[in-house]
Amino acid sequence: MSFIQRDFAWFLLVAFGLWWFARGKYALRMAVMLATSLFFYARGHWWFLAIIMAYSAADWGTALWLERTQRRRLALATGVGFNLAILCFWKYTPLLVRTFGGDVSLSVFAPDHWIVPMGISFYAFSGIAYMTDVYRGVVQAERSFWCYTLFTAFFPHLVAGPILRAKEFLSHLGPGELPERPESPLEGAFLIGHGFFKKLVIADSIAAAIDPFFANVAHPSTVGVWSLPYVYLYALQIYFDFSGYTDIARGLGLWFGFRWPENFNRPYLAASIQDFWRRWHITLSRFLRDYLYISLGGNRCGALRASVNLMITMTLGGLWHGASWSFLIWGGLHGLFLIVHRLWASTRIQRALAGMTGLGKALWSAAGIALTFNAVCLAWCFFRLTRLGESLTCVRKLASFEPGKMFVGGAADVSLWLLLSIYAVAVIAISIFTKGKSLEHALEGMASKPFAKGLVLGSALGLFVVSLLLAITGEKAPFIYFQF
C-alpha cells in the first residue's frame, strides 16, 4: 500500500480511529499499531510478512544474545550477516544471474517476475543499526519481541524511511513511554499536506515531462537533444518525490505521537559535496558514516586510508540503492567527489577563500553551490538510467547537442517552469517571514493563537485539496524510493 493510493485514506482513518479508541490501554494500543502496520505492509503480498517477521525475530534475538555472551563479535557478525544475506538475495540475485548467467528475460529472475519486498533495504539497515548500538552499549536490548517488531514494521516509516535508531522510536514503545496523544498535530497536518503537494503536483508533473526523454535517450528520436535541462529536472523530481514521502511519513508519525528526524535540509543549496551529504537523505548519510565509514577506520588511519574508506562507503551506499552496476558508479562518483573535496579542503588557497567576507564570500559560496549542484546532477545520470550505455549517452548529450534542440519536448514546458518558479518564490517568502526557522520552531507559538493556527491548518488543507485537484489523472506513479 502507498500513501497516494485511495485505499490508504480509508486505512488511515480506521488505523487512527482504533489508535485513538485504545488510549489509556497500553496492550491494546500496541496491538492496534502492530496489526495495522502488518496489514499495511502485507496487503497484496501476504508472503512479505514472513520476511519482515524473520528480520524482526533475528534482530531481536541477536540483541539479546549480545548481552548474554562473551563472544559478542560472533553474535554481531551473525546478526548483521543474516540481514545482509537476505537483503542481497532479494535485491541482487537478478543482477548476478544477469551478469554471469546470460539472458534472464524469460526466467523467474526477470524484472517483470522478480518482486523485491518493499522497504527491505530500510528495515534491514534499521536492524543493523540497532544490533550495532546494542553491541556498542549505546542502547539496551529490547526484551519485548512485539515492541521490537513494531519498531521494524510501523507503517509510516516502513517502506522508505527515515532510517530510525532505537533511541528515536523503540525507546518510546515501552509501558509509560508510549504516546497517548498526537505530537504537534498542526505541524503534522502541514507536513502531510506539503508532502502530498510535493509528490502529486510537482514531482509527478516533472515526471510526465521528462520520462519520455529518458525512456528514449538512446533512440534516434532524441538525437541532438540537450540532456542538461532534463537532468536538472530529474534532480528536482527525485528531491520533491522523496522529500514529499518523508514529509508525509514524519507528519503521520507526529499524529501518532512520535517526532522523527528530518531527512532533507535544502540539499541543493549545499556549497560542497560534503555539505550535500549532510543535507540529503540525512538518516542514510549518518548510517553510512556511523556504521560503515567509522567501522572501516574513518579518517583515523591517515589520508590514504580515509580516501579508501570513503570510496568503499559510497560505492556500497550506491549499490544499496538497487541491483544495477550504474548505482555502483553513482556511489563511486560521489566517493570520488568527496575525496577531491577532502584534498581541496586541506590546501592553503581553499582556507584563504573560505576566510573571505562580504561580497567575496557571497560569490565564493554561490560558485560552490553551482559546482556542487552540477556535480550531483552528473551523478544523477547514472542513478536515473540503470543501463550503463544509456547513462553514458545521457552524459555525452550534456555537451553534445544541436542548438535548435536545447529546449524541446518536456524541457520546454512553460507551465512546468512557471510552477517551479511560483513554488520557489513561495518558499523564499516563507523563509523570510519565519526568519529561516525550521517548521517545528516556526509553529511553536502558533498553537495558542487562533488566527495563526487557522492559517496554518487552512494552508495544510489547501495544499492537500490542491494536490488532489491538480494531480495528474490516471494511475499515480509510485514513490521513486519504493523500488529500493
C-alpha positions in Angstrom: 0.0 0.0 0.0 1.2 3.5 -0.7 0.3 6.9 0.8 -1.0 8.1 -2.5 -3.5 5.2 -3.1 -7.1 5.9 -2.5 -7.4 2.9 -0.2 -4.8 4.5 2.1 -7.2 7.2 3.2 -9.7 4.6 4.5 -6.8 2.6 6.1 -5.5 5.7 7.9 -9.0 6.6 9.1 -9.5 3.1 10.6 -5.9 2.9 12.0 -6.1 6.3 13.6 -9.6 5.7 14.9 -8.6 2.4 16.6 -5.4 4.0 17.9 -7.4 6.8 19.5 -10.0 4.5 20.9 -7.3 2.4 22.6 -5.8 5.4 24.5 -5.0 4.5 28.1 -4.8 0.8 27.3 -1.2 0.0 26.6 -1.5 -3.6 25.4 -4.5 -2.8 23.1 -2.8 0.3 21.6 0.4 -1.7 20.9 -1.8 -4.5 19.3 -3.6 -1.9 17.1 -0.4 -0.3 15.9 1.3 -3.6 15.1 -1.8 -5.2 13.4 -2.5 -2.2 11.2 1.2 -1.9 10.3 1.5 -5.6 9.3 -1.8 -5.3 7.3 -0.4 -2.1 5.6 2.8 -3.9 4.6 1.3 -7.2 3.5 -1.7 -6.0 1.6 -1.3 -7.5 -1.9 1.7 -9.6 -1.0 1.0 -11.6 2.2 4.2 -13.5 1.9 6.0 -10.3 2.8 5.0 -11.0 6.4 7.3 -14.0 6.6 10.3 -11.8 5.6 9.7 -8.9 8.0 8.9 -11.3 10.8 12.1 -13.2 10.2 14.1 -10.0 10.3 12.4 -8.9 13.5 13.0 -12.3 15.2 16.7 -12.4 14.1 17.5 -8.9 15.1 15.6 -9.1 18.4 17.2 -12.5 19.3 20.7 -11.3 18.3 20.5 -8.2 20.5 19.6 -10.4 23.5 22.4 -12.8 22.6 24.8 -9.9 22.5 24.0 -9.0 26.1 24.4 -12.6 27.3 27.5 -13.9 25.5 31.2 -13.4 25.8 31.6 -13.9 22.0 30.0 -10.7 21.2 31.7 -10.2 17.8 30.5 -13.5 16.7 26.9 -12.6 17.7 27.1 -9.3 15.9 28.6 -10.8 12.8 25.8 -13.5 12.8 23.0 -10.9 13.1 24.5 -8.5 10.5 25.3 -11.4 8.2 21.7 -12.6 8.3 20.4 -9.1 7.5 22.8 -8.7 4.6 22.4 -12.2 3.2 18.6 -11.9 3.0 18.9 -8.3 1.6 21.4 -9.4 -1.0 19.3 -12.4 -2.1 16.2 -10.3 -2.8 17.9 -7.3 -4.3 20.9 -8.7 -6.2 20.1 -12.2 -7.4 18.7 -11.0 -10.7 21.8 -8.8 -11.2 24.2 -11.6 -10.5 22.3 -14.1 -12.7 22.1 -11.5 -15.5 25.8 -10.7 -15.2 27.1 -14.3 -15.1 24.2 -16.3 -16.4 23.2 -14.5 -19.6 19.6 -13.7 -20.7 17.1 -13.9 -17.9 14.1 -12.3 -19.7 12.0 -15.4 -19.6 13.2 -16.8 -16.2 12.0 -16.2 -12.7 14.8 -13.6 -12.3 13.4 -11.3 -15.0 12.4 -7.8 -13.6 8.8 -8.5 -14.5 8.7 -11.7 -12.4 11.1 -10.9 -9.6 9.5 -8.9 -6.7 11.7 -7.2 -4.2 9.9 -6.8 -0.9 9.1 -3.1 -0.3 11.2 -1.4 2.3 13.6 -4.3 2.8 16.6 -2.0 2.5 15.3 0.4 5.1 14.3 -2.1 7.8 17.5 -4.1 7.2 19.6 -1.0 7.9 17.5 -0.1 10.9 18.1 -3.6 12.3 21.8 -3.4 11.7 22.0 -0.1 13.4 20.0 -1.4 16.4 22.3 -4.5 16.8 25.4 -2.4 16.5 24.1 0.1 19.1 23.5 -2.8 21.5 27.0 -4.1 20.8 28.5 -0.7 21.5 26.4 -0.2 24.6 24.5 2.7 23.3 21.2 1.1 24.0 20.0 -2.0 25.9 18.4 -4.9 24.1 14.6 -4.7 23.9 13.0 -7.5 25.9 9.7 -7.5 24.2 9.6 -9.2 20.8 6.4 -7.3 19.9 7.9 -3.9 20.7 10.8 -4.7 18.5 8.6 -5.9 15.7 6.6 -2.6 15.9 9.9 -0.7 15.7 10.6 -2.6 12.5 7.2 -2.6 10.9 5.4 0.7 12.0 3.8 1.7 8.7 4.6 5.5 8.4 8.4 4.9 8.1 8.4 1.3 7.0 8.7 1.5 3.2 11.1 4.3 2.6 12.3 5.6 6.0 13.5 7.7 7.6 16.0 5.1 8.9 15.4 5.3 12.6 17.6 4.4 15.5 16.4 2.7 18.7 16.6 6.0 20.7 14.3 7.7 18.2 11.5 5.3 18.3 12.0 1.9 20.0 12.7 3.6 23.4 9.3 5.2 23.2 7.3 2.0 22.9 7.5 0.7 26.4 4.9 1.0 29.2 4.7 4.5 30.4 6.6 5.8 27.3 4.1 5.1 24.5 2.5 8.4 23.4 -1.1 8.9 24.5 -1.9 11.7 22.1 -0.6 13.3 18.9 2.7 15.3 19.0 2.1 18.7 17.4 -0.9 17.8 15.2 -0.7 21.2 13.5 2.8 20.5 12.3 1.8 17.0 11.3 -1.1 18.3 9.2 1.1 20.8 7.4 3.8 18.2 6.7 1.3 15.8 5.2 -0.4 18.5 3.1 3.0 19.8 1.9 4.2 16.2 1.2 1.2 15.4 -1.0 1.7 18.7 -2.9 5.4 17.9 -3.5 4.6 14.4 -4.8 1.3 14.7 -6.7 1.7 18.2 -8.1 5.4 18.9 -8.5 7.2 15.6 -8.7 4.6 13.9 -10.9 4.3 16.9 -13.2 8.1 16.8 -13.7 7.9 13.0 -14.3 5.3 13.5 -17.0 7.6 16.0 -18.8 10.9 14.1 -18.6 10.1 10.4 -18.6 9.6 10.3 -22.4 13.1 11.6 -23.0 14.8 9.2 -20.5 12.8 6.3 -21.9 14.2 7.1 -25.4 17.6 8.7 -24.5 19.4 6.4 -26.9 16.6 6.4 -29.6 17.1 8.2 -32.9 14.1 10.4 -32.0 16.3 12.2 -29.3 19.4 12.6 -31.4 20.8 16.1 -30.9 18.5 16.9 -27.8 20.3 18.6 -25.0 20.1 16.4 -21.9 21.1 19.1 -19.3 17.6 20.6 -18.7 16.2 17.0 -18.3 18.9 16.1 -15.8 18.2 19.3 -13.9 14.5 18.5 -13.8 15.2 14.9 -12.7 17.3 16.3 -9.8 14.2 18.3 -8.8 11.9 15.4 -9.3 13.7 13.0 -7.1 14.0 15.6 -4.4 10.3 16.5 -4.4 9.3 12.9 -4.7 11.5 11.6 -1.8 11.2 14.6 0.5 7.4 14.5 -0.1 7.3 11.0 1.1 9.4 11.9 4.1 7.2 14.8 5.0 4.1 12.6 4.9 5.9 9.9 7.0 7.0 12.4 9.6 3.6 14.1 9.7 1.9 10.7 10.3 4.5 10.0 13.0 3.5 13.2 14.7 -0.1 12.3 14.5 0.7 9.0 16.3 2.8 10.9 18.9 6.3 10.4 17.6 8.8 13.0 16.4 11.4 11.7 13.9 14.4 13.4 12.5 14.4 15.4 9.3 15.7 13.7 6.2 16.3 16.7 3.9 17.6 20.2 4.6 17.6 22.1 1.3 20.3 19.9 -0.2 20.7 21.8 -3.5 21.9 24.8 -1.5 24.9 22.9 -0.4 28.2 24.6 -1.1 30.3 21.4 -1.1 29.7 17.7 -1.7 30.3 17.0 1.9 27.7 19.6 2.8 25.3 18.0 0.3 25.5 14.6 2.2 24.8 16.4 5.4 21.6 17.7 3.8 20.4 14.9 1.5 18.8 11.7 2.8 20.3 12.6 6.2 19.3 9.3 8.0 21.1 7.2 5.4 24.1 9.5 5.4 24.5 9.2 9.2 24.1 5.4 8.9 26.8 5.1 6.3 29.1 7.4 8.4 28.5 5.8 11.8 28.1 2.1 10.9 30.3 1.7 7.8 32.8 4.6 7.4 33.8 4.8 11.1 33.8 1.0 11.4 36.3 0.8 8.5 38.5 3.2 10.4 37.2 6.6 9.2 40.0 9.1 9.0 41.9 7.8 11.9 44.5 5.9 9.8 45.9 8.6 7.5 44.7 10.4 4.4 45.1 7.5 2.0 43.2 5.1 4.2 40.5 7.7 4.8 40.1 8.1 1.0 39.8 4.3 0.5 37.2 4.2 3.3 35.2 7.0 1.7 35.2 5.2 -1.7 34.2 1.9 -0.1 31.4 3.6 1.9 29.9 5.5 -1.0 30.2 2.6 -3.6 28.4 0.3 -1.2 25.9 3.0 -0.4 25.3 3.3 -4.2 24.9 -0.4 -4.6 22.4 -0.4 -1.7 20.0 1.6 -3.9 19.5 -1.2 -6.4 20.6 -4.2 -8.5 22.4 -2.3 -11.2 26.1 -1.5 -11.8 25.1 2.0 -12.6 24.2 2.5 -8.9 27.7 1.4 -8.1 29.1 4.1 -10.5 26.8 6.7 -8.9 28.1 5.9 -5.5 31.7 5.7 -6.8 31.3 9.2 -8.3 30.2 10.6 -5.0 33.1 8.8 -3.3 35.4 10.5 -5.8 33.8 13.9 -5.3 34.2 13.5 -1.5 37.9 12.6 -1.9 38.6 15.6 -4.2 36.8 17.8 -1.7 38.8 16.4 1.2 42.1 17.1 -0.7 40.9 20.6 -1.7 39.9 21.4 1.8 43.5 20.8 3.0 45.0 23.4 0.7 46.0 26.9 1.6 44.1 28.5 -1.2 40.8 26.9 0.0 41.4 28.2 3.5 42.1 31.7 2.1 38.9 31.6 0.0 36.9 30.3 2.9 38.1 33.2 5.1 36.7 35.9 2.8 34.0 38.2 3.9 31.3 40.4 2.3 30.8 40.2 -1.5 33.7 37.9 -2.0 32.3 35.4 0.4 28.9 35.5 -1.2 30.4 35.0 -4.7 32.5 32.1 -3.5 29.5 30.5 -1.8 27.5 30.9 -5.0 30.2 29.3 -7.0 30.4 26.4 -4.5 26.6 25.8 -4.7 26.7 25.9 -8.6 29.7 23.5 -8.8 28.2 21.1 -6.2 24.8 21.0 -7.9 26.2 20.3 -11.3 28.4 17.5 -9.8 25.4 15.9 -8.2 23.4 16.2 -11.4 26.2 14.5 -13.4 26.0 11.6 -11.0 22.2 11.5 -11.3 22.6 10.4 -14.9 23.8 7.0 -13.6 21.0 6.9 -11.0 18.1 7.7 -13.3 19.3 5.4 -16.2 20.2 2.0 -14.9 21.6 0.7 -18.2 25.2 1.8 -18.4 25.0 2.6 -22.2 22.0 4.9 -21.7 23.7 6.6 -18.8 26.8 7.3 -20.9 24.6 8.6 -23.7 22.9 11.0 -21.4 26.3 12.2 -20.1 27.5 12.7 -23.7 24.4 14.7 -24.5 25.2 17.2 -21.8 27.9 18.6 -24.1 26.9 17.3 -27.5 23.7 18.7 -28.9 22.1 20.6 -31.7 21.5 24.3 -30.9 17.9 24.1 -32.1 17.2 21.2 -29.7 18.4 22.9 -26.5 14.9 23.2 -25.1 12.4 20.8 -26.7 9.8 18.4 -25.5 9.1 18.4 -21.8 12.0 20.7 -21.1 10.2 23.4 -23.0 7.0 23.1 -21.0 6.5 26.7 -19.8 3.7 25.7 -17.3 6.2 23.4 -15.6 8.8 26.0 -15.2 6.2 28.5 -14.0 5.0 26.0 -11.4 8.6 25.6 -10.1 9.2 29.3 -10.1 6.0 30.0 -8.1 7.0 27.3 -5.6 10.5 28.8 -5.3 9.1 32.3 -4.6 6.7 30.9 -2.0 9.5 29.1 -0.2 11.7 32.2 -0.2 8.8 34.3 1.1 8.0 31.9 3.9 11.7 31.6 4.8 11.9 35.4 5.1 8.6 35.5 7.1 9.8 32.8 9.6 13.4 34.1 9.6 14.7 30.8 8.4 13.4 28.8 11.3 12.5 25.1 11.0 8.9 24.3 10.8 8.9 22.9 14.3 10.2 26.2 15.8 8.2 28.4 13.5 5.0 26.7 14.7 5.9 26.7 18.4 3.9 29.7 19.4 1.1 29.4 16.8 -0.9 26.6 18.5 -2.1 29.2 21.1 -3.0 31.8 18.6 -6.4 31.1 16.9 -5.7 33.2 13.7 -2.2 31.8 13.2 -3.4 28.3 14.0 -6.3 28.6 11.5 -3.9 30.0 8.8 -1.6 27.0 9.1 -4.4 24.5 9.3 -6.1 26.1 6.3 -2.8 26.1 4.4 -2.3 22.4 5.1 -5.9 21.6 4.0 -5.5 23.8 1.0 -2.3 22.1 -0.1 -4.0 18.7 0.2 -7.0 19.7 -1.8 -5.0 21.4 -4.5 -2.8 18.3 -4.7 -5.9 16.2 -5.4 -7.3 18.7 -7.9 -4.0 19.2 -9.8 -2.8 15.6 -9.6 -2.2 14.0 -13.0 -5.1 11.8 -13.8 -4.7 8.1 -14.3 -2.6 5.7 -12.3 -0.3 7.5 -9.8 3.4 7.0 -10.2 4.8 5.2 -7.2 7.4 7.0 -5.0 10.8 6.6 -6.5 12.4 5.2 -3.4 9.8 2.4 -3.2 12.0 0.5 -5.6 14.8 0.5 -3.0 
